[in-house]
Structures are given as structure tokens and as C-alpha cells.
Amino acid sequence: MVAGLAVLALAFWSADFRHGPFFREDGIVEMTAAILFFVALIIGVQRQLYRTLVGFAFCGLALLACLSEISFGARHLGFAMPAMPGGGELDGAQDLVMLAYRALVNADMLLLAAILAIALLTLVVTLAYRSAYAARVIIWLRADHGRLAILTALTVIGIAVVIDIIEVARFAEETLELFGALLMATAALRLQRGKPRRVLSQPSNGLATIAGDE
């Protein structure tokens, strides 16, 4: 993690470095991220995480992320991915978000969509807090440390997708994807294979006391 932050800081400082082999297409950072996503998948399969719903989704996400990093093998195997309206190729899962973004821009609905998204998020958070559902989500996350690692990885990858959409600071996007891949590999090691740890009690603050692994 420290090495990744050092690479990111160097990229901010040096234009030559951020346009060098580290951050180019199929460069060192991108291929390292692909390898880490693949490692996360292998660990998940080896530990049979797919036996649970969360584990199955995790393995599917790791596979999709790995294939997206290498453009589903298009450049390595010599075939072309479908072209996207507005330029580029549909060679990664994040490109679906890019297509939606471009469609909203072309329809002059981007601002409206952003306002609706913020309003919906505010409503969901408010209802979750008032219904104590937020506390149950925290309990669910605390029951398995791997879940928190997955949530953090998804957040980091989501920020990388936003950077990709606005088409700035490619080096930051690639570095964040690398961080996300590292977090996914960590989650593969920490995610429980069986039933989550039992909740022994739930005090008045809404947070549960968690028992050890079953």
C-alpha cells in the first residue's frame, strides 16, 4: 500500500513518469491489478467462497474485474471489441457506465439525473437511519471482516470509474484500480466460508457484540 501511494505521488510530481510504461495501456500498473484480481478469484475458488451468496458474488466480481483489466483478452488474442458511440471500445464493465453517462449528456439529462440520484441517496440514508436498518447493516459488516474489505474495494473502484468517465488523470484511475485489486485479494483471504459469526447481544446503541468464528 505504501509503495502504491509512493507511485501515485511520483506520478503527480513527474509528467514523464505518469506517461511512461507504468500507466500506459497494458502497462505495469494495469497488469499488476489484473493479476491481483485473478489471485483474488483463485483464492476464492480454492477456499470455496462460492458456496455462499456473498462469496459467489465476490468470485464473479473478481473474474469480471480481471477480464475488464485485460480488455477480455482482445489485444492479446488479436480480436476487436465492439466500438462505443463517442469513441473507444466496449472492452470493460466500466464502459457500460461510460455509455450511460454519454447517453445522459447527449440527451441533456445529466444534471437532472445527478439531482435525482442525490435525492434518492438522501432518502435511502434517511429511511435507513430512522428504521434502524443502518445499524443492522453495520452489524452485518462486522460479522465478517471480508465484507468490509469488499465494500472498501468497491468504493475505491467506483472512484476509479468516475475518473475514467470524466477522462482525466488516467494514472490516478489505474492506481486506484490497483488498490481495489489489492483489497479484493485481501477480502478473499478474510471472507468467511461458512455462516457468519453469531450476534450474542444487541445493546441500546444498536451495535452488536460479535462472537468468534463458528
C-alpha positions in Angstrom: 0.0 0.0 0.0 2.8 2.4 0.9 4.5 1.5 -2.4 1.3 2.3 -4.3 1.0 5.7 -2.6 4.6 6.4 -3.5 4.0 5.6 -7.1 0.9 7.8 -7.1 2.8 10.7 -5.5 5.6 10.3 -8.1 3.1 10.3 -10.9 1.6 13.6 -9.6 5.1 15.1 -9.5 6.5 13.8 -12.7 4.7 14.1 -16.1 7.4 11.8 -17.7 6.6 9.1 -15.1 2.9 9.2 -15.4 3.1 9.0 -19.2 5.7 6.2 -19.0 5.3 2.4 -19.0 3.7 2.2 -15.6 0.4 3.7 -16.6 0.1 3.0 -20.3 -2.5 0.6 -21.7 -1.5 -2.9 -20.6 1.3 -1.3 -18.6 2.8 -2.4 -15.3 0.1 -1.0 -13.0 -2.8 -2.3 -15.1 -1.3 -5.8 -15.5 -0.5 -6.0 -11.8 -4.1 -5.1 -11.0 -5.3 -7.8 -13.4 -3.0 -10.4 -11.7 -4.3 -9.4 -8.2 -7.9 -9.7 -9.3 -7.1 -13.1 -10.7 -5.3 -14.1 -7.5 -8.4 -13.0 -5.6 -10.5 -15.3 -7.8 -8.2 -18.2 -7.4 -8.2 -17.8 -3.6 -11.9 -17.5 -3.6 -12.4 -20.7 -5.6 -9.7 -22.6 -3.6 -11.5 -21.6 -0.4 -14.9 -22.4 -1.9 -16.2 -19.0 -1.1 -18.8 -19.5 -3.9 -20.8 -21.7 -1.5 -22.3 -18.5 0.0 -24.2 -15.8 -1.9 -21.7 -13.1 -0.9 -18.8 -15.4 -1.8 -20.3 -16.2 -5.2 -20.8 -12.6 -6.0 -17.3 -11.9 -4.9 -15.8 -14.5 -7.2 -17.9 -13.2 -10.1 -16.8 -9.6 -9.4 -13.1 -10.7 -9.3 -13.5 -12.5 -12.6 -15.2 -9.6 -14.3 -12.7 -7.1 -12.9 -9.8 -9.2 -14.1 -11.2 -9.6 -17.6 -12.0 -5.9 -17.8 -8.4 -5.0 -16.9 -7.1 -7.1 -19.9 -10.0 -6.0 -22.2 -11.3 -9.6 -22.2 -8.1 -10.6 -23.9 -8.9 -8.7 -27.1 -5.4 -7.1 -27.5 -3.6 -10.3 -26.5 -5.6 -12.6 -28.7 -6.0 -10.2 -31.7 -9.7 -9.6 -31.9 -11.7 -6.3 -31.7 -14.2 -5.4 -29.1 -17.4 -3.5 -30.1 -17.0 0.2 -30.8 -18.8 2.6 -28.5 -20.7 5.7 -29.6 -18.5 8.7 -29.0 -15.3 6.8 -29.3 -13.5 3.9 -27.6 -14.3 0.2 -27.4 -16.7 -1.7 -25.1 -13.9 -3.7 -23.5 -14.6 -3.4 -19.8 -17.5 -3.4 -17.4 -16.8 0.3 -16.6 -17.6 1.1 -20.2 -21.3 0.4 -19.5 -21.3 3.3 -17.0 -19.5 5.4 -19.7 -22.2 4.6 -22.2 -24.9 5.6 -19.7 -23.0 8.8 -19.0 -22.7 9.7 -22.6 -26.4 9.0 -23.3 -27.4 11.3 -20.5 -25.0 14.0 -21.8 -26.4 13.7 -25.3 -30.0 13.9 -24.0 -29.1 16.9 -21.8 -30.3 15.0 -18.8 -27.1 14.7 -16.8 -27.9 17.4 -14.3 -31.4 16.0 -13.8 -30.0 12.5 -13.3 -27.5 13.8 -10.8 -30.1 15.7 -8.8 -32.4 12.6 -8.8 -29.5 10.4 -7.7 -28.6 12.7 -4.8 -32.2 13.0 -3.7 -32.7 9.2 -3.8 -29.5 8.6 -1.9 -30.5 11.1 0.7 -33.9 9.4 1.0 -32.4 6.0 1.4 -29.9 7.1 4.0 -32.6 8.9 6.0 -35.0 5.9 5.9 -32.2 3.5 6.8 -31.3 5.6 9.8 -34.8 6.1 11.1 -35.7 2.4 10.7 -32.5 1.2 12.4 -31.7 -0.6 9.2 -28.3 1.2 9.1 -27.4 -0.4 12.4 -28.3 -3.8 11.0 -26.0 -3.2 8.0 -23.2 -2.3 10.3 -23.8 -5.5 12.3 -23.8 -7.5 9.1 -20.5 -5.9 8.0 -18.9 -6.5 11.4 -19.9 -10.2 11.4 -17.3 -10.8 8.6 -14.2 -8.7 8.1 -14.0 -9.7 4.5 -17.3 -7.9 3.8 -15.8 -4.6 4.9 -12.8 -5.2 2.6 -15.1 -5.8 -0.3 -17.1 -2.7 0.4 -13.9 -0.6 0.6 -12.7 -2.2 -2.7 -15.9 -1.4 -4.4 -15.7 2.2 -3.2 -12.2 2.6 -4.5 -13.0 1.0 -7.8 -16.1 3.2 -8.1 -14.0 6.3 -7.7 -11.7 5.0 -10.4 -14.7 4.5 -12.7 -15.7 8.1 -12.1 -12.2 9.3 -13.0 -12.4 7.2 -16.1 -15.7 8.7 -17.2 -14.5 12.3 -16.9 -11.4 11.2 -18.7 -8.8 12.9 -16.5 -5.8 11.7 -14.6 -5.5 8.2 -16.1 -2.6 7.5 -13.7 -4.9 8.0 -10.7 -7.6 5.7 -12.2 -5.0 2.9 -12.7 -3.6 3.4 -9.3 -7.0 3.3 -7.6 -7.8 0.1 -9.6 -4.6 -1.4 -8.3 -5.6 -0.5 -4.7 -9.0 -2.1 -5.3 -7.4 -5.2 -6.6 -5.2 -5.5 -3.5 -8.3 -5.0 -1.3 -10.1 -7.8 -3.2 -7.2 -10.1 -2.7 -7.3 -9.3 1.0 -11.0 -9.9 1.1 -10.5 -13.3 -0.5 -8.3 -14.3 2.5 -10.6 -12.8 5.1 -14.1 -13.6 3.9 -15.7 -16.4 5.8 -16.5 -19.7 4.0 -19.5 -20.7 6.2 -22.1 -19.0 8.3 -21.2 -15.6 9.7 -20.2 -15.1 13.3 -23.2 -15.1 15.7 -24.6 -11.9 17.2 -24.6 -12.5 21.0 -26.3 -9.4 22.1 -27.5 -6.0 20.7 -27.2 -3.2 23.3 -29.2 0.0 23.1 -26.6 1.7 20.8 -27.7 -0.6 18.0 -24.3 -2.3 17.6 -24.0 -6.0 18.3 -21.4 -8.0 20.3 -19.9 -10.5 17.8 -18.9 -14.0 18.8 -15.9 -15.8 17.3 -15.9 -17.9 14.2 -18.2 -20.9 14.3 
